[in-house]
Amino acid sequence: MLLHDDINTAAKLIVEGRLVAFPTETVYGLGADAFNARAVARIFEIKQRPSFDPLIVHIASLDDMSLLTSDNDPRIHQLANAFWPGPLTLVLNRTDRVPDIVTSGLPTVAVRMPGHPVALELIKKAKRPIAAPSANKFGKISPTSAEHVRKHLPEVDFILDAGHTTIGIESTIVRLHETGFQILRHGAVTMQQIEQLIPNAQLASQNEPVAAPGMLKTHYSPDKPLYLADNPIVPKLNKQKCGLLSFTGHNTQGYHAVVLMTESLDLKEYAVKMFAAMHHMQDNPDIDYIVAEPVPEKGIGMAIMDRLRKAADKYTSPDSIQ
């Protein structure tokens, strides 16, 4: 746990309209006072994030909900009681107090209560909700350590370093509708877990307007081409210039570097290691390409494959071989 002095310093900076990178259980966030439009604008500037991509607002108490939304659907409280603090984000109708820049002008706001003691203490000390996307350049690999933040966002005013995150991928994002719910982004809270409380799940289509973070077709991308191992391009690559993210531990011969993501086919372990492994491969000067072995699309495997497909989206044709 960080020293209270560090969290006090970070909270003071948030109140002053500065930016603080802080740990959550999912990834590191780049935080600002959610009600300070000028501070939030700096998030977009530093991340080079398009203005149409809304942010998630983080709270530390259910009492803060009334500042952000007037929704009183009993299903909201069902989900909050089951999964908060934790990696679930709810898209709700917003109050007029939430600046347009936070929601990209949408009538809704994305809200979650993070399951990390440092994040919760920071929000409580700042005495205000904190708007925070992942603390990286837009569309790039998500940060799961303070080192990743320092490397890619050196201009951040302060970084709360609490080591590596424990889940490693962003939160599940859910929007309620009259007859059920819609998954806008897969995460550690699975569709099956939510269906135990609320029936009738729907998945967001790729053609749907952006209503929450992570909905763009291309995202989470390393600076080097990433290919799924079942892509027909992979056999054409020089394996001596490739790094492999291996799920099964099979067919690893010839690669310059191999990261065995799990020794027991544990999808949660894969999720924790995934972005850190991408950072490792990206920073290796002897690797030109990254190959990722697909995982079963069950449970958190749906979230893993969502990230891998989006990271690989722009590298799907022979033209992407450098």
Backbone torsions as a table, in degrees:
resi	resn	phi	psi	omega
1	MET	NA	138.1	179.7
2	LEU	-68.4	156.4	173.4
3	LEU	-63.9	143.3	-179.8
4	HIS	-59.8	-29.5	179.8
5	ASP	-61.1	-38.3	179.0
6	ASP	-64.8	-43.0	-179.7
7	ILE	-69.1	-38.3	176.6
8	ASN	-61.4	-42.1	178.0
9	THR	-62.0	-45.7	-179.4
10	ALA	-63.0	-42.1	179.6
11	ALA	-63.6	-40.5	178.1
12	LYS	-61.3	-40.3	178.9
13	LEU	-66.4	-39.9	176.4
14	ILE	-58.9	-45.8	180.0
15	VAL	-61.7	-34.4	-179.5
16	GLU	-78.6	-2.1	179.7
17	GLY	89.0	18.1	178.8
18	ARG	-94.6	174.5	-178.5
19	LEU	-108.1	136.9	-179.9
20	VAL	-129.8	129.3	171.4
21	ALA	-89.2	132.4	-175.4
22	PHE	-142.9	154.7	-177.9
23	PRO	-82.7	141.9	162.8
24	THR	-121.4	178.9	178.3
25	GLU	-71.1	-18.5	-176.7
26	THR	-91.8	-74.4	175.4
27	VAL	-139.4	173.8	175.4
28	TYR	-74.9	138.4	179.1
29	GLY	-107.0	155.2	174.6
30	LEU	-107.3	104.0	-166.1
31	GLY	-104.7	148.4	173.2
32	ALA	-146.3	159.2	174.0
33	ASP	-55.2	118.6	-175.3
34	ALA	-63.8	-19.1	-178.5
35	PHE	-100.0	3.7	179.8
36	ASN	-106.0	96.3	-174.4
37	ALA	-60.2	-36.4	-179.2
38	ARG	-66.0	-41.8	178.8
39	ALA	-66.0	-41.2	179.3
40	VAL	-64.6	-36.5	178.1
41	ALA	-59.9	-33.3	179.4
42	ARG	-69.1	-30.1	173.2
43	ILE	-57.8	-49.3	-179.4
44	PHE	-61.2	-39.5	-178.5
45	GLU	-65.7	-50.0	-176.9
46	ILE	-67.1	-40.3	-179.3
47	LYS	-77.4	-15.2	-171.6
48	GLN	58.4	45.5	-175.0
49	ARG	-94.7	134.4	178.4
50	PRO	-66.3	145.6	-174.4
51	SER	-68.6	-14.8	-178.8
52	PHE	-84.6	-1.4	-176.8
53	ASP	-102.4	106.3	-173.2
54	PRO	-69.6	164.6	-178.4
55	LEU	-106.0	161.7	172.6
56	ILE	-95.2	137.2	176.2
57	VAL	-102.5	129.2	-175.4
58	HIS	-102.7	135.2	179.7
59	ILE	-124.5	164.2	179.4
60	ALA	-117.5	-3.9	-178.2
61	SER	-150.7	146.0	176.2
62	LEU	-63.6	-21.4	177.0
63	ASP	-62.9	-26.2	-179.9
64	ASP	-71.8	-15.5	-176.6
65	MET	-60.1	-36.1	-176.9
66	SER	-66.4	-19.4	176.1
67	LEU	-74.3	-24.2	-170.8
68	LEU	-108.8	-30.9	-175.3
69	THR	-147.9	150.2	173.7
70	SER	-104.2	4.2	179.0
71	ASP	-60.7	138.5	177.6
72	ASN	-130.4	26.5	176.8
73	ASP	-58.9	124.7	-178.2
74	PRO	-60.3	-21.7	179.5
75	ARG	-68.5	-26.9	176.0
76	ILE	-60.0	-45.4	-178.2
77	HIS	-70.9	-33.0	174.4
78	GLN	-59.2	-48.7	-178.5
79	LEU	-68.0	-41.2	180.0
80	ALA	-63.7	-42.2	179.8
81	ASN	-66.3	-31.2	-177.5
82	ALA	-83.4	-34.7	-167.1
83	PHE	-125.2	-2.8	178.1
84	TRP	-109.2	143.4	-8.3
85	PRO	-64.4	143.0	-179.3
86	GLY	164.4	-177.8	-169.6
87	PRO	-84.9	53.1	176.1
88	LEU	-128.9	129.2	176.8
89	THR	-112.7	135.1	178.8
90	LEU	-110.4	131.8	176.0
91	VAL	-95.1	116.1	-172.1
92	LEU	-128.1	161.3	174.1
93	ASN	-65.7	135.2	-173.7
94	ARG	-95.9	159.3	172.3
95	THR	-86.2	167.0	179.4
96	ASP	-68.4	-15.8	-177.4
97	ARG	-72.0	-24.1	-178.0
98	VAL	-77.4	122.5	-178.4
99	PRO	-63.4	147.6	179.2
100	ASP	-56.6	-34.3	-175.7
101	ILE	-64.7	-29.4	178.9
102	VAL	-67.5	-39.0	-173.9
103	THR	-101.9	5.3	-175.0
104	SER	56.2	34.2	177.5
105	GLY	78.6	2.6	179.7
106	LEU	-77.5	157.1	178.4
107	PRO	-79.5	3.4	-177.9
108	THR	-119.8	159.8	176.7
109	VAL	-132.7	139.9	178.1
110	ALA	-91.4	128.0	-172.9
111	VAL	-130.9	138.9	169.3
112	ARG	-151.1	159.8	175.1
113	MET	-111.3	106.8	-174.3
114	PRO	-67.4	149.6	-179.3
115	GLY	-99.6	49.0	178.6
116	HIS	-131.9	129.2	-175.7
117	PRO	-60.8	-33.6	179.4
118	VAL	-68.6	-44.9	178.5
119	ALA	-60.7	-45.3	-178.3
120	LEU	-64.6	-41.9	179.9
121	GLU	-66.8	-37.9	178.1
122	LEU	-60.7	-46.4	-179.2
123	ILE	-63.8	-42.1	179.4
124	LYS	-64.1	-42.7	-179.2
125	LYS	-66.5	-37.6	179.7
126	ALA	-74.0	-21.6	177.7
127	LYS	60.5	39.0	177.0
128	ARG	-164.9	152.0	174.1
129	PRO	-62.2	149.5	-178.3
130	ILE	-118.8	121.0	174.6
131	ALA	-80.9	131.2	-175.8
132	ALA	-158.0	115.9	164.7
133	PRO	-87.1	-176.2	176.5
134	SER	-66.5	147.0	-173.9
135	ALA	-87.6	68.5	179.6
136	ASN	-150.7	171.2	171.7
137	LYS	-66.3	146.2	-175.1
138	PHE	-58.0	132.5	175.8
139	GLY	82.5	-5.3	-177.0
140	LYS	-93.3	179.7	-177.8
141	ILE	-59.5	135.7	179.8
142	SER	-69.8	149.7	-178.0
143	PRO	-91.4	127.3	177.4
144	THR	-114.9	10.0	174.6
145	SER	-150.5	160.9	176.7
146	ALA	-63.6	-31.2	178.1
147	GLU	-59.8	-41.3	177.9
148	HIS	-61.4	-39.7	179.6
149	VAL	-65.3	-47.7	-178.8
150	ARG	-58.5	-37.4	-176.5
151	LYS	-67.9	-39.9	-170.8
152	HIS	-105.2	-21.5	-179.8
153	LEU	-131.6	65.1	-177.5
154	PRO	-65.4	-16.1	-177.2
155	GLU	-83.8	-1.1	178.6
156	VAL	-62.2	141.8	-175.2
157	ASP	-69.1	-34.1	-177.0
158	PHE	-159.5	143.3	178.1
159	ILE	-123.6	123.9	172.2
160	LEU	-88.4	111.4	-175.1
161	ASP	-98.1	109.7	177.2
162	ALA	-121.2	29.0	178.5
163	GLY	78.9	-159.8	-176.7
164	HIS	-79.0	148.7	176.0
165	THR	-71.0	160.3	-172.5
166	THR	-100.7	-17.2	177.5
167	ILE	-106.7	-45.2	169.0
168	GLY	91.3	-10.3	173.4
169	ILE	-133.3	157.6	-172.3
170	GLU	-65.4	165.0	-175.8
171	SER	-66.8	155.6	168.5
172	THR	-69.8	136.9	177.4
173	ILE	-115.1	128.6	-174.6
174	VAL	-126.9	139.1	172.0
175	ARG	-121.6	128.3	178.6
176	LEU	-81.9	147.3	169.7
177	HIS	-135.4	179.9	-169.1
178	GLU	-58.6	-36.7	-173.6
179	THR	-108.8	2.0	-178.7
180	GLY	173.9	-135.9	-178.8
181	PHE	-148.8	162.1	-179.2
182	GLN	-125.3	131.9	174.6
183	ILE	-86.1	115.7	177.1
184	LEU	-92.1	-26.3	175.0
185	ARG	-151.9	131.1	178.0
186	HIS	-75.7	147.5	177.7
187	GLY	-155.3	-157.7	-174.4
188	ALA	-70.1	-29.6	171.8
189	VAL	-82.2	117.4	-170.3
190	THR	-87.3	161.2	177.4
191	MET	-58.7	-37.5	-178.9
192	GLN	-65.8	-38.0	177.6
193	GLN	-64.5	-42.0	-179.5
194	ILE	-68.0	-38.2	-179.1
195	GLU	-64.2	-20.0	175.7
196	GLN	-67.9	-21.5	177.9
197	LEU	-103.9	-40.8	-175.0
198	ILE	-130.3	122.5	-179.1
199	PRO	-79.8	176.9	171.2
200	ASN	65.6	69.4	177.0
201	ALA	-80.9	145.2	172.0
202	GLN	-130.6	150.1	175.6
203	LEU	-104.1	144.5	177.5
204	ALA	-71.7	138.0	177.4
205	SER	-80.8	157.8	-179.8
206	GLN	-66.6	-21.8	-177.6
207	ASN	-91.0	1.3	-177.1
208	GLU	-73.9	142.8	177.0
209	PRO	-58.5	150.5	-179.3
210	VAL	-67.9	117.0	179.9
211	ALA	-118.4	-5.3	-177.3
212	ALA	-161.5	162.2	178.9
213	PRO	-61.5	153.3	173.7
214	GLY	79.6	11.0	-177.7
215	MET	-92.2	-7.0	180.0
216	LEU	-72.3	153.2	-175.3
217	LYS	-66.3	-35.9	179.8
218	THR	-112.4	128.8	-176.3
219	HIS	-167.4	169.8	174.1
220	TYR	57.3	31.1	-167.7
221	SER	-91.8	130.8	169.7
222	PRO	-70.9	167.0	179.0
223	ASP	-75.9	-11.7	176.9
224	LYS	-108.4	150.0	-179.3
225	PRO	-57.4	133.8	175.8
226	LEU	-116.2	131.8	-179.9
227	TYR	-125.0	141.5	168.2
228	LEU	-73.6	144.2	-172.5
229	ALA	-62.8	-21.6	179.6
230	ASP	-88.6	4.9	177.0
231	ASN	-73.4	131.6	-179.5
232	PRO	-62.1	-14.4	177.2
233	ILE	-69.7	-30.0	-170.6
234	VAL	-56.6	-44.2	179.4
235	PRO	-61.2	-19.2	-179.6
236	LYS	-83.5	-10.3	-177.5
237	LEU	-80.4	150.1	172.6
238	ASN	-79.1	108.7	-174.7
239	LYS	-61.1	-26.9	179.6
240	GLN	-67.5	-12.7	176.3
241	LYS	-108.8	13.0	-175.5
242	CYS	-114.8	144.6	167.8
243	GLY	-108.9	139.9	-175.7
244	LEU	-114.1	129.7	167.6
245	LEU	-95.9	104.4	-170.8
246	SER	-99.8	132.1	176.3
247	PHE	-93.7	-44.7	-174.6
248	THR	-93.0	-21.2	-173.7
249	GLY	84.2	4.7	179.6
250	HIS	-96.6	158.4	173.9
251	ASN	52.7	47.6	-179.1
252	THR	-101.2	-2.1	-174.8
253	GLN	-66.0	139.9	171.5
254	GLY	91.7	-14.9	-179.8
255	TYR	-74.3	145.7	-179.7
256	HIS	-64.2	-38.8	179.0
257	ALA	-146.1	144.8	179.7
258	VAL	-132.1	130.7	170.1
259	VAL	-111.1	114.7	174.3
260	LEU	-79.2	109.8	-170.6
261	MET	-71.2	-25.6	178.3
262	THR	-159.3	142.6	178.2
263	GLU	-92.5	-4.9	-175.3
264	SER	-133.0	23.8	-178.9
265	LEU	55.6	36.5	-178.9
266	ASP	-89.0	111.4	-175.9
267	LEU	-66.9	-33.2	177.9
268	LYS	-65.8	-38.4	177.1
269	GLU	-65.7	-39.6	176.9
270	TYR	-59.6	-46.0	-178.4
271	ALA	-60.1	-43.1	-179.2
272	VAL	-60.6	-37.8	-173.5
273	LYS	-90.0	-15.2	-165.0
274	MET	-59.5	-55.8	-176.2
275	PHE	-67.9	-36.7	177.5
276	ALA	-62.8	-38.4	178.2
277	ALA	-66.5	-38.9	176.4
278	MET	-62.5	-44.3	177.0
279	HIS	-58.2	-43.8	-178.9
280	HIS	-60.6	-46.4	179.9
281	MET	-67.3	-40.1	-179.7
282	GLN	-62.2	-36.1	-175.7
283	ASP	-85.0	-6.1	179.8
284	ASN	-84.0	114.2	-175.4
285	PRO	-67.5	-15.8	-178.8
286	ASP	-89.8	-0.9	-179.0
287	ILE	-109.9	127.2	177.7
288	ASP	-102.1	-26.3	-176.2
289	TYR	-135.0	150.0	175.7
290	ILE	-117.4	130.9	177.3
291	VAL	-116.4	130.5	-179.3
292	ALA	-119.1	127.8	178.1
293	GLU	-78.1	128.9	179.3
294	PRO	-62.3	158.6	178.3
295	VAL	-121.3	161.6	177.4
296	PRO	-61.0	137.8	-177.9
297	GLU	-90.6	70.9	174.9
298	LYS	-136.5	143.1	-178.9
299	GLY	57.4	-131.5	-178.7
300	ILE	-69.3	-12.6	175.1
301	GLY	-60.2	-28.4	176.5
302	MET	-65.8	-38.7	178.4
303	ALA	-70.1	-40.1	178.7
304	ILE	-60.9	-48.6	-178.2
305	MET	-67.8	-31.5	174.2
306	ASP	-58.7	-46.6	-180.0
307	ARG	-67.0	-43.8	-177.4
308	LEU	-64.8	-42.2	179.9
309	ARG	-64.2	-40.7	-179.5
310	LYS	-70.9	-34.7	177.1
311	ALA	-67.2	-29.8	-176.9
312	ALA	-96.0	-4.0	-168.8
313	ASP	-56.9	-42.0	-175.4
314	LYS	-84.0	2.4	179.7
315	TYR	-118.9	59.5	-174.7
316	THR	-113.9	-2.7	-177.4
317	SER	-124.0	160.3	178.0
318	PRO	-57.5	-23.1	179.5
319	ASP	-64.2	-19.1	-177.5
320	SER	-83.7	-5.4	174.6
321	ILE	-77.9	118.0	-174.8
322	GLN	-87.0	NA	NA
